[in-house]
Amino acid sequence: MNVEQKSFIPDSFTPKERVETIDFVLRKLTAKDVDMDYEAVMSSIAIIHQIRGGSWPDSTLTHEDDLIDLCWHQREFEFGTSFAYTLTNLEGTKCLGCLYIYPTSKPWITAPEGTDAVVNMWVTQQAYDQGLYPKLFHFVQAWIAQEWPFQHVFYSNIEKPE
């Protein structure tokens, strides 16, 4: 980690590492999730592009590349410089997608002036087909508004459910 990076949340705020709803669990993404995550990502490339925009992932992503990404996300969560969550079924046996909470200081982030956090998420094709994406999106909007210390959040997903 770049030693110049600083947490973008107040020292007094501790982000939850796990949140459970009646439909899914969001929990801190870690390197241990690599097998479930890789399967979810590689089976859902087209829907991830449709929901999030951008060119990640593509078919050249390797298991090792995904492991490196997850290690980086885990470390940034621990340092408070960004927050990545895996979205799983209630049993925790299947990755259904991911949620990311970023500061606007990341070089690839573009957000309106005055934004203090950028939120982005995706779900697998199967979860999308079963109607999980709008449930996740609306839950995350309420959760961020009620529990996180941000005033101006930008949801950067291309597809935003009504």
LINJO-V994723 format. One line per field, one symbol per residue. phi: phi as a letter, one per 20 degrees, with the letter a starting at -180 (. if undefined). A space follows every 10 residues. Layout:
BEGIN
phi = ???
END
This chain:
BEGIN
phi = .ffffcgddf gfddffebcd dfdacdbgfc ffegffffff ffecgfffff fenndeecfe fdgfgfffgf ffffffgfem eacdcedcff emdbfdqbcc cdfffffeec bggnfdbddb bbcfgffffe nfgfffgfff gffffedeed ecddeegfed ff
END
